[in-house]
Amino acid sequence: MKTLYLTLGLSYFLQAQTLHEVIEYSLRNNYQLQILQEESEIIGRQADIESTWSDPILKAGINDIQAEYPLSRNVEAMQNQFIAISQTIPLSNRLELSSMIEKERQKVIEENREMLRVNIAFGIRKAFIEARNAQDNLNILDDYISFLQTPLTLIVNLSAIEKNSVEKYIKTQLLQQSYKLQRENGLQRIAIAKERIELIGNLKVDDFSDEVVLKHYHLIPQDKLLIELEKHNPELKIVLALKDVAGKGIELAKAKEQADITVTGGVYQRFDHNDYLSVSVAMPLFIHGKQKHKRVQAIKRATIQDIKYRKTKVELEQRLKITLHQLKALYQEREILEESNRKIDRLIANAKAELATGGALLHYYELFTQRTNNRLAVNKKNLAIALNENQIEQLLGVTK
């Protein structure tokens, strides 16, 4: 059986490489999500408790015990033994309101769970984005190094001076510390992404699938995205749920201004005298204004939550707008770099064609270096674009 579990675990370790699989696995196995689920169930039971009347109180006793004859129960008429029961009866709907408040608090927990789900997906997408970008950098650098190390038959036909210049250039480029550092940095970023996945989702990954797709959010109307934010952003929904809790708190404070009553009924038994029944009703007298002050406090708390809701909504909307502006600028900057890259490609094609007619081989190599640096710059813009779009998805409450 242990071998079977190990085999299944290893199988999932090898297969859970796609972005969707890693997110799904992480959402199922995150410890904090499990804790919040238990807390939600606790509050759900508390809602049932709050809607229930207080338990009745049973009382039994003996009255008028004579010091001289403690065991005698018929010395006088006041001597009796009794059994009584008391029940507090709410005259307002405070129990229903208390239960509703607990249900609203349960919504707060559920929205906290949703926000955690969104943040988990955000963190995993970020790891995939950075790993994919680092791998793209490695591919660009490896292609360039491979190009520099590829022997060219044309080099033997060069003059001694030009041959020396080309060989010196190739050697210089291969020994450049910046390329080595960039390559080491790419490998380190991939390792960090793997560690981040393990931290977030309790899952080891050995590789990342090529699933990072740009969404072009800057092309979607801003008003539409703002509507999506208001509907799906979990942070905003948490504040809204807390606002609803505070609103119900005002209703509860008003309901508590109506005092509960306690009804007590008992049977009193006497020897040599008739038994009798007793019924009483008790209620507190609210004469010091405490309930009014509590209602004012509840109103103030509701006002605070309303302000927090409006503040959070404005802040989230501004974050979305700023990110969209940044995203648009990044796409424009990338287009400029890509246009430059297309020009370099044309120059490389021309330089290669001119080699057969005595064109400068050194210039050909320099153009390849320029193209490599340009591609690295484009890839850097791609990283910034993907990270900005990931932030937008976090604001929109995306968990995929």
C-alpha positions in Angstrom: 0.0 0.0 0.0 2.9 2.4 0.9 4.4 1.6 -2.5 1.1 2.5 -4.2 0.9 5.9 -2.4 4.4 6.6 -3.4 3.8 5.7 -7.0 0.7 7.9 -7.1 2.5 10.8 -5.4 5.4 10.5 -7.9 3.0 10.3 -10.8 1.3 13.6 -9.7 4.7 15.2 -9.1 5.6 14.5 -12.7 2.3 15.4 -14.3 1.4 18.6 -12.3 3.3 20.9 -14.6 0.6 22.9 -16.4 -0.5 26.2 -14.9 -4.1 25.0 -14.5 -3.1 21.8 -12.8 -0.8 23.5 -10.3 -3.4 26.1 -9.4 -6.1 23.4 -8.9 -3.8 21.3 -6.8 -2.7 24.2 -4.7 -6.3 25.4 -4.1 -7.2 21.9 -2.9 -4.3 21.4 -0.6 -3.6 24.9 0.9 -3.6 24.7 4.7 -4.9 28.2 5.3 -7.9 27.5 3.0 -8.7 24.4 5.1 -8.5 26.5 8.3 -10.9 29.1 6.9 -13.3 26.4 5.8 -13.4 25.1 9.4 -13.9 28.7 10.7 -16.8 29.1 8.3 -18.5 26.0 9.6 -18.0 27.2 13.2 -19.8 30.5 12.4 -22.5 28.6 10.6 -23.3 26.7 13.7 -23.1 29.9 15.8 -25.8 31.3 13.5 -28.1 28.4 14.6 -27.2 29.0 18.3 -28.0 32.7 18.1 -31.5 32.0 16.8 -32.4 29.7 19.7 -34.0 30.8 22.9 -32.1 30.6 26.1 -32.5 27.3 28.0 -35.1 27.4 30.8 -34.0 27.4 34.4 -35.3 24.8 36.8 -35.4 25.6 40.5 -36.3 23.5 43.5 -36.1 24.3 47.2 -37.5 24.4 50.7 -38.8 27.5 52.4 -39.0 28.5 56.1 -36.8 25.9 57.8 -37.3 26.2 61.6 -34.1 26.3 63.6 -35.7 24.6 66.6 -37.5 21.9 64.5 -35.5 21.7 61.3 -37.1 18.5 60.1 -40.7 19.6 60.8 -42.6 20.9 57.8 -46.1 21.7 59.4 -45.2 24.2 62.1 -46.7 27.1 60.2 -48.4 27.9 56.8 -45.4 29.5 55.3 -43.4 26.3 55.3 -43.4 24.7 51.8 -41.3 22.9 49.3 -41.4 24.0 45.7 -40.4 23.4 42.1 -40.3 26.2 39.6 -39.2 26.9 36.1 -38.2 30.2 34.5 -38.0 31.1 30.8 -36.7 34.2 29.2 -38.9 35.3 26.3 -37.6 37.8 23.7 -40.2 40.4 22.8 -38.2 41.7 19.8 -36.6 40.0 16.8 -33.1 40.3 18.3 -32.5 36.5 18.0 -33.3 36.5 14.3 -31.1 39.6 13.9 -28.2 38.0 15.8 -28.4 34.9 13.6 -28.4 37.1 10.5 -25.3 38.9 11.7 -23.5 35.6 12.2 -24.5 34.6 8.6 -23.1 37.9 7.4 -19.9 37.2 9.3 -19.8 33.8 7.6 -19.9 35.7 4.3 -16.8 37.6 5.5 -15.0 34.3 6.1 -16.1 33.0 2.7 -14.8 36.2 1.0 -11.6 35.8 2.9 -11.3 32.3 1.5 -12.0 33.7 -2.0 -9.3 36.4 -1.6 -6.8 33.7 -0.5 -7.8 31.6 -3.5 -7.2 34.7 -5.8 -3.8 35.4 -4.1 -2.8 31.7 -4.5 -3.6 31.8 -8.2 -1.8 35.2 -8.5 1.3 33.8 -6.8 1.4 30.7 -9.0 0.8 32.6 -12.2 3.6 35.0 -11.2 6.0 32.0 -10.7 5.0 30.6 -14.1 5.5 34.1 -15.7 8.9 34.6 -14.2 10.1 31.0 -15.0 8.8 31.3 -18.6 10.5 34.6 -19.0 13.8 33.3 -17.6 13.7 30.3 -19.9 13.1 32.6 -22.9 16.1 34.6 -21.8 18.2 31.4 -21.6 17.0 30.5 -25.1 18.0 33.8 -26.5 21.4 33.7 -24.8 22.1 30.1 -25.8 21.2 30.8 -29.4 23.6 33.7 -29.5 26.4 31.8 -27.8 25.8 28.9 -30.2 26.0 31.3 -33.2 29.3 32.7 -31.9 30.7 29.2 -31.5 29.6 28.0 -35.0 32.6 27.9 -37.4 32.1 29.9 -40.6 33.9 28.7 -43.8 34.1 32.3 -45.0 36.5 33.1 -42.2 39.3 31.3 -44.0 39.0 33.6 -47.0 39.5 36.8 -45.0 42.7 38.8 -44.9 44.9 38.3 -41.8 43.9 41.6 -40.3 40.1 41.0 -40.8 40.4 37.4 -39.6 42.1 38.6 -36.5 39.5 41.2 -35.9 36.6 38.7 -36.3 38.2 36.1 -34.1 39.0 38.7 -31.4 35.4 39.9 -31.5 34.0 36.4 -31.1 36.3 35.7 -28.2 35.5 38.9 -26.5 31.7 38.3 -26.8 32.0 34.7 -25.5 34.0 36.0 -22.5 31.6 38.8 -21.7 30.7 38.6 -18.0 27.3 40.1 -18.6 26.1 37.2 -20.6 27.3 34.7 -18.0 25.6 36.7 -15.3 22.4 36.9 -17.2 22.4 33.2 -17.8 23.1 32.4 -14.1 20.3 34.9 -13.2 17.9 33.1 -15.5 18.7 29.7 -13.9 18.3 31.2 -10.4 14.9 32.8 -11.3 13.6 29.4 -12.4 14.8 27.8 -9.2 13.1 30.6 -7.2 9.9 30.0 -9.1 9.9 26.3 -8.2 10.5 27.1 -4.5 7.6 29.6 -4.6 5.3 27.0 -6.1 6.3 24.6 -3.3 5.7 27.3 -0.7 2.3 28.3 -2.0 0.9 25.0 -3.2 2.8 22.2 -1.3 3.8 20.9 -4.6 7.2 20.2 -6.2 7.5 20.9 -10.0 10.4 19.9 -12.1 9.5 22.0 -15.1 7.1 24.6 -16.3 4.8 24.3 -19.3 4.7 27.0 -21.9 1.3 28.5 -20.9 1.9 32.1 -20.2 -0.5 33.9 -22.6 -0.8 37.7 -22.7 -4.5 38.8 -22.4 -4.3 42.4 -23.8 -6.4 43.9 -21.1 -5.6 47.4 -22.4 -7.8 46.6 -25.4 -10.9 46.0 -23.2 -13.0 49.0 -22.4 -12.1 50.4 -19.0 -15.7 50.7 -17.9 -16.2 47.0 -18.4 -13.2 46.1 -16.3 -14.4 48.5 -13.5 -17.7 46.7 -13.5 -15.9 43.3 -13.3 -13.8 44.6 -10.4 -16.9 45.7 -8.5 -18.6 42.4 -9.0 -15.7 40.0 -8.4 -12.9 41.7 -6.4 -12.8 39.7 -3.1 -11.2 42.6 -1.1 -14.1 44.9 -2.0 -16.6 42.1 -1.2 -15.1 41.6 2.2 -15.5 45.3 3.1 -19.1 45.1 1.7 -19.9 42.1 3.9 -18.5 43.9 6.9 -20.6 46.9 6.0 -23.7 44.6 5.9 -22.7 43.3 9.4 -22.5 46.8 10.7 -25.9 47.6 9.2 -27.5 44.6 10.9 -25.8 45.8 14.1 -27.9 48.9 14.0 -31.1 46.9 13.7 -29.9 44.6 16.6 -29.1 47.6 18.8 -32.7 48.9 18.2 -34.2 45.5 18.9 -32.3 45.3 22.2 -34.0 48.5 23.3 -37.1 46.3 23.8 -36.4 44.4 27.0 -36.9 40.6 27.2 -39.2 39.3 29.9 -38.6 36.3 32.2 -41.7 34.3 33.1 -41.5 32.0 36.2 -44.0 29.4 37.2 -43.9 27.2 40.2 -45.8 24.7 42.3 -45.6 25.0 46.1 -46.5 22.1 48.4 -47.5 22.5 52.1 -48.4 19.9 54.8 -51.8 20.4 56.4 -52.5 23.3 54.1 -53.6 23.7 50.5 -50.9 23.6 47.8 -50.7 26.6 45.5 -49.2 27.9 42.2 -47.1 30.9 41.6 -46.5 32.9 38.4 -44.3 35.9 38.0 -43.0 38.1 35.2 -39.8 40.1 35.4 -38.2 42.5 33.0 -35.3 45.0 33.3 -36.1 48.7 33.4 -34.0 50.7 30.9 -33.8 54.0 32.7 -30.2 55.0 32.3 -30.0 55.3 28.5 -27.4 52.6 27.9 -29.3 51.1 25.0 -29.6 54.4 23.3 -25.8 54.9 23.5 -25.2 51.4 22.2 -27.4 52.2 19.2 -25.4 55.4 18.5 -22.2 53.3 18.7 -23.7 50.8 16.2 -24.6 53.7 13.8 -21.0 55.0 14.1 -19.6 51.6 13.3 -21.8 51.4 10.3 -20.7 54.8 9.2 -17.0 53.8 9.5 -17.6 50.6 7.4 -19.4 52.7 4.7 -16.4 55.0 4.6 -14.0 52.0 4.4 -16.1 50.6 1.5 -16.0 53.8 -0.5 -12.3 54.2 0.3 -11.4 50.7 -0.8 -13.5 50.9 -3.9 -11.8 54.1 -5.0 -8.3 52.7 -4.2 -9.0 49.5 -6.2 -10.4 51.4 -9.2 -7.4 53.7 -9.2 -5.0 50.8 -9.0 -6.8 49.2 -12.0 -6.7 52.5 -14.0 -3.0 53.0 -13.3 -2.1 49.5 -14.2 -4.0 49.8 -17.4 -2.1 53.0 -18.3 1.2 51.3 -17.5 0.1 48.3 -19.6 -0.7 50.4 -22.6 2.7 52.1 -22.3 4.5 48.8 -22.1 2.8 47.4 -25.2 3.8 50.6 -27.1 7.4 50.3 -25.9 7.5 46.7 -26.9 6.2 47.6 -30.3 9.0 50.1 -30.8 11.5 47.4 -29.8 9.9 44.8 -32.1 10.0 47.3 -35.0 13.7 47.8 -34.3 14.1 44.1 -34.2 12.5 43.7 -37.7 14.9 46.4 -39.0 17.9 44.5 -37.5 16.6 41.2 -39.2 16.6 43.0 -42.5 20.1 44.4 -41.9 21.3 40.9 -41.0 19.8 39.4 -44.2 21.5 42.1 -46.3 24.9 41.7 -44.5 24.7 37.9 -45.0 24.1 38.4 -48.7 27.0 40.9 -49.0 29.4 38.3 -47.4 29.7 36.5 -50.8 30.8 39.8 -52.4 33.3 40.9 -49.8 31.0 42.2 -47.2 32.4 42.8 -43.7 32.0 39.7 -41.5 32.7 41.7 -38.4 29.6 43.9 -39.1 27.6 40.7 -39.6 28.6 39.5 -36.1 27.9 43.0 -34.6 24.4 42.9 -36.0 23.7 39.5 -34.3 24.9 41.0 -31.0 22.6 43.9 -31.5 19.7 41.6 -32.3 20.4 39.5 -29.2 20.4 42.6 -26.9 17.2 43.8 -28.6 15.5 40.4 -28.1 16.5 40.5 -24.4 15.0 44.0 -24.1 11.7 42.7 -25.8 11.6 39.8 -23.4 12.0 42.2 -20.4 9.0 44.1 -21.7 7.1 40.9 -22.0 7.8 40.2 -18.4 6.6 43.6 -17.3 3.5 43.2 -19.4 2.7 39.7 -18.1 3.2 40.8 -14.4 0.9 43.9 -15.0 -1.8 41.7 -16.5 -1.4 39.3 -13.6 -2.0 42.2 -11.2 -5.2 43.1 -13.2 -6.4 39.5 -12.9 -5.8 39.7 -9.1 -7.9 42.9 -9.0 -10.6 41.1 -11.1 -10.7 38.1 -8.7 -9.4 35.6 -11.3 -8.6 32.2 -9.9 -7.7 30.3 -13.1 
